[in-house]
Amino acid sequence: MTRPRPRLAAAAAASAAAAALALSGCSSSGSSAGGDGQIGFVTAKGTNISTAAAGHRQDAPDIGGNTLEGTPAKLSDYRGKVVVLNVWGSWCGPCRSEADDLQRIWDKYKDQGVQFLGINTRDTEVKNAIRFEQEKGVTFPSLYDPAGEQLLKFPKGSLNPNSIPTTLVVDRDGRLAARAVGGQTDDALETMLQPVLAEQKQ
């Protein structure tokens, strides 16, 4: 019996993960995984935003690669800043709806120690993702992750991306602090960002 080559197996696993995200996501609303209280994070009633207290946060993986423009980037480049990660695809309707809101919040907070970083997934041609950004006026960088390989790096049972779109907030120490599933408005984005940003004043 012939065993699959490691590279082929990894590619297959990445494709399966991306497919699972597509099946569970690309909707305007969502819910977090169950058992929140047992793994250290809670979901506010009536919202799709889950948060983790400072003492219960898991380290975010140091995702990285090339941006849509071909520039190398990784999450650890922004250590010391609050990072907003947004998982999106040009093919995803809710991603199009929330793009304006994300850009508004990026414009508002980018000079306050906040960095936005997109993770573009399941776009087989980078030109489609670039066209999306141009049409929506998005100016923050996005990693190009068509097979979902970077998404596989997030630990299970954490505030990991389990839908497209998903937005995550990473604190200044590189830990997963908040997650919102589905398309977001600027009010919701500020609701999850402001408490983490305020931690520098404590």
Secondary structure, DSSP 8 states (H G I E B T S, - for coil): -----HHHHHHHHHHHHHHHHHHH--SS-----S-GGGTTEEE-TTSSEEEE-GGG--B----EEEBTTS-EEEGGGGTTSEEEEEEE-TT-HHHHHHHHHHHHHHHHHTTTTEEEEEEE-S-SSHHHHHHHHHHHT--S-EEE-TT-TTGGGS-TTSS---SSSEEEEE-TTSBEEEEEES---HHHHHHHHHHHHHGGG-
